[in-house]
Amino acid sequence: MSAELDKIDYKILRLLQQDGRTGNAEIAKRVNVSAATCHRRTQRLFEDGYIQNVRAQIAPDKVDRGALVMVGVVLDRSTPESFGAFEAACRALPFILDCHLVAGDFDYFLKIRVRDMADFNHLHGDQLIALPGVRQTRTFFVMKEVVDNAPLAF
């Protein structure tokens, strides 16, 4: 545990991670502090960067994005400039949910949600292989999501 956080702070973080809609009064009750104290602590957790944001987790199939695709990307050069150009281009594409620089056989792994294989084929042919510095991609269609976006254990 961080020296900057105490048990109450960790409880607040766990409760908000479990359900970001939990109100301040309910959190205060569950961590046994006043609402004002809870509010101050929660604000500090935001200000200090422990909580990055709070948002709804949308059911992908309900918004026609039921196909999950992981893409391994190899760049043609391993330079800070080529990495920077690739990362900037990825940030501009709304269908890329995650982009991670990795060690191993690939330079990056991308997490992408699409309608179906035809939708991905269109994105791959028009946009993914056109990203700066892309030499090779390898696509993995997810057959079953066993664990996705699990809460952090701390």
C-alpha positions in Angstrom: 0.0 0.0 0.0 1.1 3.5 -0.7 2.2 5.6 2.2 0.0 8.4 0.9 -3.2 6.4 1.1 -4.8 4.9 4.2 -7.3 2.1 4.6 -10.2 4.5 4.1 -8.8 5.8 0.8 -8.4 2.2 -0.4 -12.0 1.4 0.6 -13.2 4.4 -1.3 -11.2 3.3 -4.4 -12.5 -0.2 -4.2 -16.1 0.9 -3.9 -15.9 3.3 -6.8 -14.2 0.7 -8.9 -17.0 -1.7 -8.1 -19.7 0.8 -9.0 -18.8 4.3 -10.1 -22.4 5.4 -9.6 -22.3 5.0 -5.9 -23.1 8.3 -4.3 -20.9 10.1 -1.8 -23.4 9.6 1.1 -23.4 5.8 0.5 -19.6 5.6 0.2 -19.2 7.7 3.4 -21.6 5.3 5.3 -19.7 2.2 4.0 -16.3 3.6 5.0 -17.6 5.0 8.3 -16.7 8.7 7.8 -18.8 11.9 7.4 -20.1 12.8 3.9 -17.9 15.9 3.9 -14.7 13.9 4.8 -15.6 11.4 2.1 -16.1 14.1 -0.5 -12.7 15.7 0.4 -10.9 12.4 0.2 -12.6 11.5 -3.1 -11.7 14.9 -4.6 -8.1 14.3 -3.5 -8.0 10.9 -5.1 -9.1 12.5 -8.4 -6.7 15.4 -8.0 -3.7 13.2 -7.2 -4.5 10.9 -10.2 -5.5 7.8 -8.3 -8.9 8.0 -10.1 -8.4 8.8 -13.7 -12.1 9.0 -14.7 -15.5 7.5 -14.1 -17.5 6.3 -17.0 -20.2 3.8 -18.0 -19.1 0.4 -19.3 -21.2 -0.2 -22.4 -22.3 -3.7 -23.5 -20.6 -4.0 -26.9 -23.2 -6.2 -28.5 -26.0 -3.7 -27.6 -24.2 -1.0 -29.7 -23.3 -3.3 -32.6 -19.6 -3.8 -31.6 -19.8 -7.5 -30.6 -16.6 -8.7 -32.3 -13.4 -8.2 -30.3 -10.2 -8.3 -32.2 -6.6 -8.3 -31.0 -4.0 -7.2 -33.5 -0.3 -7.6 -33.1 1.7 -5.0 -35.1 5.3 -5.0 -36.2 6.8 -1.7 -37.3 9.4 -1.4 -40.0 11.8 0.6 -37.7 12.3 0.6 -33.9 13.0 4.3 -33.4 11.4 6.9 -31.0 10.2 8.7 -34.1 8.5 5.7 -35.7 6.9 4.7 -32.3 5.7 8.3 -31.8 4.2 8.5 -35.3 2.4 5.2 -34.9 1.1 6.0 -31.4 -0.2 9.4 -32.5 -2.0 7.8 -35.4 -3.6 5.2 -33.1 -4.9 7.8 -30.7 -6.8 9.4 -33.7 -8.7 6.2 -34.6 -11.8 5.8 -32.5 -12.1 2.0 -33.1 -8.8 1.3 -31.3 -9.8 0.8 -27.7 -6.3 0.0 -26.4 -2.8 0.3 -27.8 0.1 -1.2 -25.9 3.8 -1.2 -26.7 5.0 -4.7 -25.9 8.2 -6.7 -25.8 8.5 -9.9 -27.8 7.5 -10.8 -31.4 5.3 -7.7 -31.9 5.9 -4.0 -31.2 2.3 -3.2 -30.3 -0.9 -5.0 -29.4 -4.2 -3.3 -30.4 -7.6 -4.0 -28.9 -10.4 -3.3 -31.4 -14.1 -3.7 -31.4 -16.1 -4.0 -34.6 -19.4 -5.3 -35.9 -18.1 -8.4 -37.5 -15.3 -9.9 -39.6 -16.3 -7.9 -42.7 -16.2 -4.7 -40.7 -12.7 -5.5 -39.5 -11.6 -6.5 -43.0 -12.6 -3.0 -44.2 -10.8 -1.3 -41.3 -7.7 -3.4 -41.8 -7.5 -2.8 -45.5 -8.2 0.9 -45.4 -6.7 2.1 -42.1 -4.7 -0.4 -40.0 -2.1 -1.3 -42.6 -1.9 2.3 -43.6 -0.7 3.4 -40.1 2.8 4.9 -40.1 5.6 2.4 -40.2 3.4 -0.8 -40.2 5.4 -3.7 -41.7 3.2 -6.5 -40.5 0.0 -7.3 -38.6 -1.3 -10.5 -37.1 -5.0 -10.6 -36.3 -6.6 -12.6 -33.5 -10.4 -12.8 -33.4 -11.5 -13.4 -29.8 -13.8 -16.4 -29.6 -14.8 -15.9 -25.9 -14.2 -13.1 -23.4 -13.3 -14.9 -20.2 -12.1 -11.9 -18.3 -12.4 -8.4 -19.6 -11.6 -5.2 -17.8 -11.5 -6.8 -14.4 -11.2 -4.5 -11.3 -7.6 -4.0 -10.1 -6.8 -6.1 -7.1 -5.1 -4.0 -4.3 
